[in-house]
Amino acid sequence: MSAPDAPRDYFADYEVYQDGEAIAWGQVTHRTPGDAVPASLVDMLRARAANAHGVDAGSIRLRCVNRL
């Protein structure tokens, strides 16, 4: 039996868009289980950023995502 993958930490830089214009920006971090699906990571990062600004996740543009 193999050992489970270690958790991974990620950092993302993002912009918040409204009516086609960037109105805010920021950074967010997130820890995932080692076997996380990349699409779920992107969804979680966008949701956390949206929550921080009180906007819909569709308003968030991830500029970069880095594994720490």
C-alpha positions in Angstrom: 0.0 0.0 0.0 1.4 3.4 -0.9 1.3 6.4 1.5 -1.2 9.1 0.7 0.1 12.3 -1.0 1.0 15.1 1.4 -1.2 18.2 1.4 -0.1 20.9 -1.0 -0.2 24.7 -0.5 -1.1 27.1 -3.3 -0.9 30.8 -3.8 -3.0 32.7 -6.4 -2.9 36.3 -7.6 -6.3 37.5 -8.9 -8.3 40.5 -10.2 -11.9 41.3 -9.6 -13.9 42.4 -12.7 -17.1 44.3 -12.9 -18.6 45.6 -16.2 -15.4 44.6 -18.0 -13.1 46.6 -15.8 -10.8 45.5 -13.0 -12.0 47.0 -9.8 -9.9 45.2 -7.3 -7.1 42.7 -6.9 -5.6 40.5 -4.3 -3.9 37.3 -3.3 -5.3 34.1 -1.7 -3.8 30.9 -0.4 -5.3 27.4 -0.1 -4.2 24.0 1.1 -5.4 20.9 -0.7 -5.0 17.2 -0.1 -2.2 15.8 -2.3 -4.7 14.1 -4.6 -6.9 17.1 -5.3 -8.3 17.6 -8.8 -6.9 20.8 -10.5 -10.4 22.0 -11.6 -11.6 21.9 -8.0 -8.5 23.9 -6.9 -9.3 26.6 -9.4 -12.9 26.7 -8.2 -11.9 26.9 -4.6 -9.4 29.7 -5.2 -12.0 31.7 -7.1 -14.6 31.1 -4.5 -12.3 32.3 -1.7 -11.4 35.4 -3.6 -15.0 36.2 -4.4 -16.0 35.7 -0.8 -13.3 38.2 0.3 -14.8 40.9 -2.0 -18.5 40.0 -1.8 -18.8 39.2 -5.5 -19.7 36.2 -7.6 -16.9 33.7 -8.4 -17.4 34.5 -12.1 -16.1 38.0 -11.4 -12.7 36.6 -10.4 -9.8 36.2 -12.9 -6.9 34.2 -11.6 -3.7 35.8 -12.9 -1.4 33.1 -11.7 -1.5 30.0 -9.5 1.7 28.8 -7.8 2.3 25.7 -5.7 4.4 26.6 -2.7 
